[in-house]
Amino acid sequence: MTALPPRPAPNPFATRHTQPGSLPPLDAEGRPLELAPLAARLSGLGRRSGAIVGPHGSGKTNLLVHLARLLAKTGHCVGPLRARSCRDTPGIVRAILRAPRGTTVCIDSWEQLGWPGRLAVRSAAAWRRTGLLVTSHRTTELPTLIDCHTSRIVLERLVERLPDAAGIPPGDIDDAFARHGGNLRDALADLYDRFEARRP
């Protein structure tokens, strides 16, 4: 009987390991972010609303998912809801109107709603007395909860947390980070492709 060839090692950069919520949120020095103080600060902002601000691929959505999980444990939380365009405004407004008072509604890609959409959502949240926690690429009309920044060390620390990633050459991490201008999401996708290209 012919022996079966060994199964190739799984790709540590598969989306099940790198999708938002799978990796811990880190600060720009690669240290784990403490979520409880952020949640406490959110409760001190106007109407419990705030924005997670940062460029593409800086970990905003990942942080939003983790904060939403924490808020869900300590009280009511809706979302994260994904905003792709102003056409998503009615659905988000309906979610706010159905939410219990005191709920925090989490919205990813806040700027995609456009000014009229954001105004409608803010008005619904004020009427319903719900908080808003959103992600945005730039400062918004909501108070900034945290500015997200990336660095090469953040990418390295994330890779260290992936299963079976011990053999990833440091040069690959350097090159992927530089090639994608600090965008961690694109850098991880680049590392996925490099791993696949090296498979026997």
BALUM-340239 format. One record per residue (C-alpha): residue number from 1; x, y negated, z. Coordinates in pm, whole numbers, plus 50000, padded with zeros to 5 digits. Last residue first. Example, Ala and Ser with C-alpha at 12.3 -4.5 7.8 and 13.67 -1.06 7.14 Angstrom:
! residues 2
 num  east north    up
   2 51367 50106 50714
   1 51230 50450 50780
! end
This chain:
! residues 200
 num  east north    up
 200 50590 47785 49826
 199 50433 47472 49981
 198 50650 47163 49942
 197 50397 46972 49725
 196 50123 47036 49982
 195 50328 46876 50259
 194 50403 46574 50040
 193 50035 46536 49955
 192 49931 46542 50322
 191 50208 46292 50400
 190 50055 46053 50145
 189 49712 46097 50306
 188 49870 46012 50643
 187 50028 45701 50491
 186 49696 45597 50337
 185 49521 45608 50675
 184 49817 45446 50852
 183 49827 45139 50626
 182 50167 44994 50721
 181 50248 44866 50374
 180 50163 45191 50201
 179 50510 45269 50065
 178 50678 45156 50388
 177 50478 45392 50613
 176 50509 45682 50369
 175 50885 45628 50331
 174 50959 45613 50701
 173 50740 45915 50778
 172 50897 46115 50495
 171 51244 46021 50618
 170 51155 46160 50961
 169 51121 46504 50797
 168 50801 46687 50900
 167 50909 47012 51068
 166 50724 46961 51397
 165 50389 46904 51221
 164 50234 47239 51316
 163 49941 47076 51495
 162 49926 46694 51481
 161 50022 46493 51789
 160 50379 46424 51671
 159 50234 46281 51347
 158 50043 46022 51550
 157 50357 45922 51739
 156 50548 45880 51412
 155 50272 45669 51258
 154 50267 45446 51566
 153 50647 45419 51557
 152 50633 45285 51202
 151 50411 45004 51317
 150 50045 44916 51307
 149 49837 44636 51453
 148 49484 44624 51593
 147 49355 44298 51744
 146 49121 44361 52038
 145 48783 44246 52171
 144 48750 43950 51936
 143 48437 43747 52015
 142 48168 43772 51745
 141 48148 43512 51465
 140 48426 43706 51298
 139 48803 43736 51293
 138 48934 43939 51003
 137 48937 44298 50879
 136 48630 44381 51085
 135 48510 44652 51321
 134 48198 44609 51530
 133 48068 44644 51886
 132 47727 44481 51922
 131 47529 44450 52246
 130 47155 44490 52277
 129 46910 44238 52411
 128 46637 44332 52161
 127 46594 43971 52051
 126 46971 43906 52058
 125 47041 44232 51871
 124 46778 44151 51607
 123 46926 43803 51559
 122 47278 43944 51535
 121 47167 44196 51275
 120 46986 43932 51067
 119 47285 43696 51088
 118 47521 43977 50985
 117 47304 44052 50684
 116 47284 43689 50577
 115 47666 43646 50613
 114 47764 43960 50425
 113 47697 44314 50549
 112 48040 44435 50436
 111 48204 44212 50699
 110 48095 44447 50977
 109 48293 44744 50846
 108 48192 44994 51121
 107 47895 44911 51344
 106 47851 45018 51707
 105 47522 44929 51879
 104 47557 44884 52255
 103 47233 44954 52439
 102 47105 44723 52712
 101 46751 44737 52586
 100 46668 45076 52439
  99 46740 45117 52066
  98 46454 45128 51815
  97 46494 44762 51718
  96 46870 44808 51682
  95 46832 45113 51457
  94 46578 44923 51246
  93 46823 44633 51207
  92 47093 44879 51096
  91 46861 45033 50837
  90 46755 44692 50707
  89 47118 44569 50677
  88 47253 44865 50477
  87 47178 44689 50148
  86 47423 44415 50252
  85 47703 44660 50171
  84 47889 44964 50304
  83 47805 44931 50672
  82 47867 45254 50866
  81 47683 45301 51195
  80 47892 45414 51491
  79 47640 45469 51621
  78 47403 45382 51902
  77 47518 45376 52265
  76 47328 45401 52592
  75 47513 45442 52918
  74 47839 45563 53072
  73 47897 45869 52858
  72 47774 45705 52536
  71 48003 45409 52606
  70 48303 45642 52615
  69 48204 45810 52290
  68 48146 45473 52125
  67 48490 45360 52247
  66 48653 45663 52084
  65 48466 45610 51756
  64 48550 45238 51751
  63 48918 45312 51816
  62 48932 45547 51517
  61 48745 45293 51306
  60 48994 45019 51391
  59 49306 45233 51347
  58 49522 44995 51142
  57 49435 45148 50804
  56 49310 44827 50646
  55 49396 44517 50850
  54 49277 44442 51204
  53 48990 44330 51425
  52 48781 44524 51677
  51 48492 44287 51736
  50 48284 44209 52044
  49 47938 44209 52196
  48 47831 44261 52557
  47 47584 43971 52528
  46 47885 43735 52535
  45 48192 43921 52655
  44 48224 44069 53005
  43 48083 44409 52907
  42 48342 44430 52630
  41 48618 44371 52885
  40 48498 44673 53083
  39 48497 44885 52767
  38 48849 44768 52689
  37 48961 44840 53047
  36 48815 45194 53019
  35 48978 45268 52683
  34 49343 45260 52783
  33 49534 45264 52457
  32 49791 45542 52423
  31 50143 45410 52356
  30 50282 45392 52000
  29 50429 45044 52040
  28 50155 44888 51824
  27 49889 45035 52055
  26 49752 45385 52012
  25 49404 45530 51966
  24 49406 45907 52017
  23 49363 46125 51707
  22 49051 46318 51610
  21 48805 46029 51650
  20 48851 45897 51299
  19 48964 46178 51067
  18 49325 46301 51105
  17 49304 46663 51222
  16 48989 46769 51035
  15 49116 46553 50749
  14 49407 46787 50680
  13 49744 46631 50773
  12 49871 46940 50958
  11 49843 47142 50634
  10 49795 47503 50733
   9 50101 47728 50699
   8 50081 47954 50395
   7 49941 48301 50452
   6 50206 48570 50441
   5 50203 48785 50128
   4 49985 49095 50153
   3 50171 49418 50190
   2 50139 49661 49902
   1 50000 50000 50000
! end
